[in-house]
Amino acid sequence: MKNLKRILIATFTIFISTSFAQTKNVLFLGNSYTGVNNLPLLTYNLALSLGDTINYDSNTPGGYTYQGHATNATSLAKVAQGDWDFVVLQEQSQKPSFPPSQVATEVYPYAQILVDSIKSANACAEPLFYMTWGRKNGDAGNCASYPPLCTYDGMQGRLRESYMEMSADNDCSVSPVGASMEIH
């Protein structure tokens, strides 16, 4: 519960603490990292406790990637509504930690498609990249093929690097959830 509280605070301080009694419309596109603990509802309740209101919707099928959302009719229809202040984009937990060349072909193009779709529907909407966290002991399944993934620090470093690059490339903000967690 302590980590979940830190996640919520780190994730949404960007837009719920900027002024008093705000109402914001937020769309969450992700997978089980966003959906299993119902992060949209937890965020709603946190905002409400601070005197703010979040109207939210989500699409969070298990294991989904940016590529999946960029081609998913439900995700695209929700984006096309265009009434979002923020669209929280959470990639599959491992993909951004993979080698840079792989991330460049399997993640970045789809992040850009999503951001372009969001901006096309509402130029004032802010895409927000939700940085995930490394696994406590690294990614054992991919460690042999890419040694930085053998440890939490290596995996978290790659996740941070990839999310920060996506942010810079797309002129978007990052919610540094993974960077704020202590897994050790």
SEVO-813570 format. One record per residue: residue number from 1; x, y, z of N, C-alpha, C in turn. Coordinates in steps of 0.2 Angstrom, whole numbers, plus 5000, padded with zeros to 4 digits. Each point is the difference from the previous one (the first is absolute). Example, Ala and Ser with C-alpha at 12.3 -4.5 7.8 and 13.67 -1.06 7.14 Angstrom:
2
(1; (5066; 4972; 5039); (4996; 5006; 5000); (5004; 5006; 5000));
(2; (4998; 5005; 4996); (5004; 5006; 5001); (4996; 5005; 5003));
This chain:
184
(1; (5004; 4994; 5000); (4996; 5006; 5000); (5004; 5006; 5000));
(2; (5006; 5000; 5003); (5004; 5006; 5001); (5003; 5002; 4993));
(3; (5002; 4995; 4996); (5002; 5001; 4993); (4995; 5003; 4996));
(4; (4994; 4997; 5000); (4994; 5002; 4996); (4998; 5007; 5002));
(5; (5001; 5002; 5006); (4999; 5007; 5002); (5005; 5005; 4997));
(6; (5006; 4998; 5000); (5006; 5004; 4997); (4998; 5000; 4992));
(7; (4998; 4995; 4997); (4999; 5000; 4993); (4995; 5005; 4998));
(8; (4994; 5000; 5004); (4995; 5005; 4998); (5002; 5007; 5001));
(9; (5004; 5001; 5006); (5002; 5007; 5001); (5005; 5002; 4994));
(10; (5005; 4996; 4999); (5004; 5002; 4995); (4997; 5000; 4993));
(11; (4995; 4996; 4998); (4998; 5000; 4994); (4995; 5006; 4998));
(12; (4997; 5002; 5005); (4995; 5005; 4998); (5001; 5007; 5003));
(13; (5005; 5001; 5004); (5002; 5007; 5003); (5000; 5005; 4994));
(14; (5002; 4998; 4994); (5001; 5004; 4994); (4993; 5004; 4999));
(15; (4994; 4997; 5001); (4995; 5004; 4998); (4994; 5001; 5005));
(16; (5001; 4997; 5006); (4995; 5001; 5005); (5002; 5005; 5005));
(17; (5006; 5002; 5000); (5003; 5005; 5005); (5001; 5007; 4997));
(18; (4998; 5001; 4994); (5001; 5007; 4997); (4996; 5005; 5003));
(19; (4994; 4999; 5002); (4995; 5005; 5002); (4995; 4997; 5004));
(20; (4995; 5004; 5002); (4994; 4997; 5005); (4994; 4998; 4995));
(21; (4997; 4995; 5003); (4993; 4998; 4998); (5000; 4999; 4992));
(22; (5005; 4996; 4997); (5000; 4999; 4993); (4996; 4994; 4998));
(23; (4997; 5000; 4994); (4997; 4994; 4997); (5004; 4999; 4994));
(24; (5003; 4994; 4999); (5004; 4998; 4995); (4997; 4993; 4997));
(25; (5000; 5000; 4993); (4998; 4994; 4997); (5006; 4996; 4998));
(26; (5001; 4993; 5002); (5006; 4996; 4999); (4998; 4994; 4997));
(27; (5004; 4998; 4995); (4999; 4993; 4997); (5006; 4996; 5002));
(28; (5000; 4994; 5002); (5005; 4996; 5001); (5000; 4994; 4995));
(29; (5006; 5000; 4997); (5001; 4994; 4995); (5006; 4996; 5002));
(30; (4999; 4994; 5002); (5006; 4996; 5003); (4998; 4993; 5000));
(31; (5002; 4996; 5005); (4999; 4993; 5000); (4999; 4999; 5008));
(32; (5002; 4994; 5002); (4998; 4998; 5007); (5004; 5004; 5005));
(33; (5005; 5003; 4998); (5004; 5005; 5005); (4995; 5006; 5002));
(34; (4996; 5002; 4995); (4995; 5005; 5001); (4993; 4997; 5003));
(35; (4998; 4994; 4997); (4994; 4998; 5001); (4998; 4996; 5006));
(36; (5005; 4995; 5002); (4999; 4995; 5005); (4998; 5004; 5007));
(37; (5004; 5005; 5002); (4998; 5003; 5006); (4996; 5006; 4999));
(38; (4997; 5001; 4994); (4995; 5005; 4998); (5003; 5007; 5002));
(39; (5006; 5001; 4997); (5003; 5007; 5001); (4996; 5006; 4998));
(40; (4996; 4999; 4995); (4995; 5006; 4998); (4996; 5002; 5006));
(41; (4997; 4994; 5003); (4995; 5002; 5006); (5004; 5002; 5006));
(42; (5006; 4997; 5001); (5004; 5003; 5006); (5002; 5007; 4999));
(43; (5002; 5002; 4994); (5002; 5007; 4998); (4994; 5004; 5001));
(44; (4994; 4998; 4998); (4994; 5004; 5001); (4999; 5001; 5008));
(45; (5000; 4995; 5004); (4999; 5001; 5007); (5006; 5004; 5003));
(46; (5006; 5000; 4998); (5005; 5004; 5002); (4999; 5008; 4998));
(47; (4998; 5001; 4994); (4998; 5007; 4998); (4994; 5002; 5004));
(48; (4995; 4996; 5001); (4994; 5002; 5004); (5002; 5002; 5007));
(49; (5005; 4996; 5003); (5002; 5002; 5007); (5003; 5006; 5000));
(50; (5003; 5003; 4995); (5003; 5006; 4999); (4996; 5006; 4998));
(51; (4993; 4998; 4999); (4995; 5005; 4998); (5000; 5001; 4992));
(52; (5003; 4996; 4996); (5000; 5000; 4993); (4995; 4994; 4998));
(53; (4998; 5001; 4993); (4996; 4994; 4997); (5004; 4998; 4994));
(54; (5000; 4993; 4999); (5003; 4997; 4994); (4994; 4996; 4997));
(55; (4998; 5002; 4994); (4996; 4996; 4996); (5005; 4996; 4995));
(56; (4999; 4993; 5001); (5005; 4996; 4997); (4996; 4994; 4996));
(57; (5004; 4998; 4995); (4998; 4994; 4997); (5007; 4996; 4999));
(58; (5000; 4994; 4998); (5006; 4996; 4999); (4999; 4994; 4995));
(59; (5005; 4998; 4997); (5001; 4993; 4997); (5006; 4997; 5002));
(60; (5000; 4995; 5003); (5006; 4997; 5003); (5000; 4992; 5000));
(61; (5000; 4997; 4994); (5000; 4993; 4999); (5007; 4997; 5002));
(62; (5000; 4995; 5003); (5006; 4997; 5003); (5005; 4999; 4994));
(63; (5006; 5002; 5002); (5006; 4999; 4995); (5000; 5005; 4994));
(64; (4996; 5005; 5000); (4999; 5004; 4994); (5007; 5004; 5000));
(65; (5001; 5002; 4993); (5006; 5004; 4999); (4997; 5007; 4996));
(66; (5005; 5004; 4999); (4998; 5006; 4996); (4998; 4998; 4993));
(67; (5003; 4995; 4997); (4998; 4998; 4994); (4993; 4997; 5000));
(68; (4998; 4996; 5005); (4993; 4998; 5001); (4995; 5006; 5000));
(69; (5002; 5005; 5004); (4995; 5005; 5001); (5000; 5004; 4994));
(70; (5005; 5001; 4996); (5001; 5004; 4994); (4995; 4997; 4994));
(71; (4999; 4994; 5001); (4995; 4996; 4995); (4994; 4997; 5003));
(72; (4998; 5002; 5006); (4994; 4998; 5003); (4995; 5004; 5000));
(73; (4994; 4998; 4997); (4994; 5004; 4998); (4998; 5004; 5007));
(74; (5000; 4996; 5005); (4997; 5003; 5007); (5005; 5006; 5002));
(75; (5006; 4998; 5000); (5005; 5006; 5002); (4999; 5006; 4996));
(76; (5000; 4999; 4993); (5000; 5005; 4995); (4993; 5004; 5001));
(77; (4995; 4997; 5001); (4993; 5003; 5001); (5000; 5004; 5006));
(78; (5003; 4998; 5005); (5001; 5004; 5007); (5004; 5006; 4999));
(79; (5006; 4999; 4996); (5004; 5006; 4999); (4996; 5005; 4995));
(80; (4997; 4997; 4995); (4996; 5005; 4996); (4995; 5004; 5003));
(81; (4997; 4998; 5006); (4995; 5004; 5003); (5003; 5007; 5001));
(82; (5007; 5001; 5001); (5003; 5006; 5000); (4999; 5005; 5006));
(83; (4996; 4998; 5005); (4999; 5004; 5006); (5004; 4999; 5005));
(84; (5006; 4997; 4999); (5005; 4998; 5006); (5004; 5006; 5001));
(85; (5002; 5001; 5006); (5005; 5005; 5003); (5007; 4996; 5000));
(86; (4999; 4994; 5002); (5006; 4995; 5000); (4999; 4993; 4997));
(87; (5004; 4998; 4997); (5000; 4993; 4998); (5006; 4996; 5002));
(88; (4999; 4996; 5005); (5006; 4996; 5003); (5001; 4994; 4996));
(89; (5006; 5000; 4998); (5003; 4994; 4996); (5005; 4996; 5003));
(90; (4998; 4993; 5001); (5004; 4996; 5004); (5001; 4994; 4995));
(91; (5007; 4999; 4998); (5002; 4995; 4996); (5001; 4993; 5004));
(92; (5000; 4995; 4996); (5001; 4993; 5003); (5007; 5001; 5005));
(93; (5000; 4996; 5005); (5005; 5002; 5005); (5007; 4998; 4998));
(94; (5001; 4996; 4996); (5007; 4998; 4998); (5003; 5004; 4994));
(95; (4995; 5001; 4995); (5002; 5002; 4993); (5005; 5006; 5000));
(96; (4999; 5005; 5004); (5004; 5006; 5000); (5007; 4999; 5003));
(97; (5001; 4994; 5004); (5006; 4998; 5003); (5005; 4996; 4995));
(98; (4997; 4998; 4994); (5004; 4996; 4995); (5006; 5005; 4997));
(99; (5004; 4997; 4996); (5005; 5004; 4997); (4998; 5006; 4996));
(100; (5003; 5005; 5000); (4998; 5006; 4997); (4998; 4999; 4992));
(101; (5003; 4996; 4997); (4998; 4999; 4993); (4993; 4996; 4999));
(102; (4999; 4996; 5005); (4993; 4996; 5000); (4995; 5005; 5002));
(103; (5001; 5004; 5005); (4995; 5005; 5003); (4999; 5005; 4994));
(104; (5005; 5002; 4996); (4999; 5005; 4995); (4995; 4997; 4995));
(105; (5000; 4994; 4999); (4995; 4997; 4995); (4994; 4997; 5002));
(106; (5000; 4998; 5007); (4994; 4997; 5003); (4996; 5004; 5004));
(107; (5003; 5006; 5002); (4996; 5004; 5005); (4999; 5007; 4998));
(108; (5006; 5004; 4998); (4999; 5007; 4998); (4995; 5001; 4995));
(109; (5000; 4996; 4994); (4996; 5002; 4995); (4992; 5000; 5002));
(110; (4999; 4996; 5005); (4993; 4999; 5002); (4998; 5005; 5005));
(111; (5005; 5002; 5004); (4999; 5006; 5005); (4999; 5006; 4996));
(112; (5003; 5001; 4994); (4999; 5006; 4996); (4993; 5000; 4997));
(113; (4998; 4994; 4997); (4993; 4999; 4998); (4995; 5002; 5005));
(114; (5001; 4998; 5006); (4995; 5001; 5005); (5000; 5008; 5002));
(115; (5006; 5003; 5000); (5000; 5007; 5002); (4997; 5004; 4994));
(116; (5002; 4998; 4994); (4997; 5004; 4994); (4992; 4999; 5000));
(117; (4998; 4994; 5002); (4992; 4999; 5000); (4997; 5004; 5005));
(118; (5003; 5001; 5006); (4998; 5004; 5006); (5000; 5007; 4998));
(119; (5005; 5003; 4997); (5001; 5007; 4998); (4995; 5001; 4994));
(120; (4999; 4996; 4996); (4995; 5001; 4994); (4993; 5000; 5003));
(121; (4998; 4997; 5005); (4994; 5000; 5003); (4999; 5006; 5004));
(122; (5005; 5002; 5003); (5000; 5006; 5005); (5007; 5003; 5001));
(123; (5001; 5005; 4996); (5007; 5003; 5001); (5002; 5002; 5007));
(124; (4995; 5001; 5004); (5002; 5002; 5007); (5001; 4995; 5005));
(125; (4998; 4994; 4998); (5001; 4994; 5004); (5007; 4998; 5001));
(126; (5002; 4998; 5006); (5007; 4999; 5002); (5001; 4992; 5000));
(127; (5003; 4997; 4996); (5002; 4993; 5001); (5005; 5000; 5005));
(128; (5000; 4995; 5004); (5004; 4999; 5006); (5003; 4993; 5001));
(129; (5006; 4999; 4998); (5003; 4993; 5000); (5001; 4998; 5008));
(130; (4997; 4994; 5001); (5000; 4997; 5007); (5006; 4995; 5000));
(131; (5006; 5003; 5003); (5006; 4996; 5000); (4999; 4994; 5005));
(132; (5000; 4994; 4998); (5000; 4994; 5004); (5006; 4999; 5004));
(133; (5000; 4994; 5004); (5006; 4999; 5004); (5003; 4993; 4998));
(134; (5007; 5000; 5002); (5003; 4994; 4999); (4998; 4994; 5005));
(135; (5001; 4994; 4998); (4999; 4994; 5004); (5005; 5000; 5006));
(136; (4998; 4998; 5005); (5004; 4999; 5006); (5007; 4997; 4999));
(137; (5000; 4995; 4996); (5006; 4996; 4999); (5002; 5001; 4992));
(138; (4998; 5005; 4997); (5001; 5000; 4993); (4995; 4996; 4996));
(139; (5002; 5000; 4993); (4995; 4996; 4996); (5004; 4993; 4998));
(140; (4999; 4995; 5004); (5004; 4994; 4999); (4998; 4997; 4993));
(141; (4995; 5001; 4997); (4998; 4997; 4994); (5004; 5003; 4994));
(142; (5002; 5006; 5001); (5004; 5004; 4995); (5007; 5001; 5001));
(143; (5002; 4998; 5006); (5007; 5002; 5003); (5005; 4997; 4995));
(144; (5000; 4994; 4998); (5005; 4997; 4996); (5001; 5004; 4994));
(145; (4995; 5002; 4997); (5001; 5004; 4993); (5001; 5007; 5001));
(146; (4999; 5003; 5006); (5002; 5007; 5001); (5002; 5001; 5007));
(147; (5006; 5000; 5002); (5002; 5000; 5007); (4998; 5006; 5004));
(148; (4999; 5006; 4998); (4997; 5005; 5004); (4993; 4998; 5004));
(149; (4997; 4995; 4997); (4994; 4998; 5003); (5000; 4995; 5006));
(150; (5007; 4998; 5001); (5001; 4995; 5005); (4999; 5003; 5007));
(151; (4999; 5006; 5001); (5000; 5003; 5007); (4994; 5005; 5000));
(152; (4997; 5002; 5005); (4995; 5005; 5001); (5003; 5007; 4997));
(153; (5006; 5001; 5003); (5003; 5007; 4998); (5001; 5000; 4992));
(154; (5002; 4995; 4997); (5001; 5000; 4993); (4993; 5001; 4996));
(155; (4995; 4996; 5002); (4994; 5000; 4997); (4997; 5007; 5001));
(156; (5000; 5003; 5006); (4997; 5006; 5002); (5003; 5006; 4996));
(157; (5007; 4999; 4999); (5004; 5005; 4996); (4997; 5000; 4993));
(158; (4999; 4994; 4997); (4998; 5000; 4993); (4993; 5003; 5000));
(159; (4996; 4998; 5004); (4993; 5003; 5000); (5000; 5007; 5000));
(160; (5004; 5003; 5005); (5000; 5007; 5001); (5003; 5003; 4993));
(161; (5005; 4998; 4998); (5003; 5002; 4994); (4995; 5000; 4994));
(162; (4996; 4995; 4999); (4995; 4999; 4995); (4995; 5005; 5001));
(163; (4997; 5001; 5006); (4994; 5004; 5001); (5002; 5007; 4999));
(164; (5006; 5002; 5002); (5003; 5007; 5000); (5001; 5002; 4992));
(165; (5002; 4995; 4996); (5001; 5001; 4993); (4993; 5001; 4997));
(166; (4996; 4996; 5001); (4993; 5001; 4998); (4997; 5006; 5001));
(167; (5001; 5003; 5006); (4998; 5006; 5003); (5003; 5006; 4995));
(168; (5006; 4999; 5000); (5004; 5006; 4996); (4998; 4999; 4992));
(169; (4999; 4994; 4998); (4999; 5000; 4992); (4993; 5002; 4999));
(170; (4995; 4999; 5005); (4993; 5002; 4999); (4998; 5006; 5003));
(171; (5004; 5004; 5003); (4999; 5006; 5004); (4994; 4999; 5005));
(172; (5001; 4995; 5004); (4995; 4998; 5005); (5003; 4999; 5007));
(173; (4996; 5000; 5005); (5002; 4999; 5007); (5001; 4992; 5001));
(174; (5004; 4999; 5005); (5000; 4993; 5003); (4998; 5000; 5007));
(175; (4997; 4995; 5002); (4998; 4999; 5007); (5005; 4995; 5003));
(176; (5005; 5002; 5004); (5006; 4995; 5001); (4998; 4995; 5006));
(177; (4995; 4997; 4999); (4997; 4995; 5005); (5006; 4995; 5002));
(178; (5003; 4997; 4994); (5005; 4995; 5002); (5006; 5003; 5003));
(179; (5002; 5006; 4998); (5006; 5003; 5003); (4999; 5002; 5008));
(180; (4993; 5000; 5002); (4999; 5002; 5006); (4999; 4994; 5005));
(181; (5000; 4994; 4997); (4999; 4994; 5005); (5007; 4998; 5002));
(182; (5000; 4997; 5006); (5006; 4996; 5002); (4998; 4993; 5001));
(183; (5003; 4996; 4995); (4999; 4993; 5000); (5005; 4996; 5004));
(184; (5006; 5003; 5001); (5005; 4996; 5003); (4998; 4996; 5007));
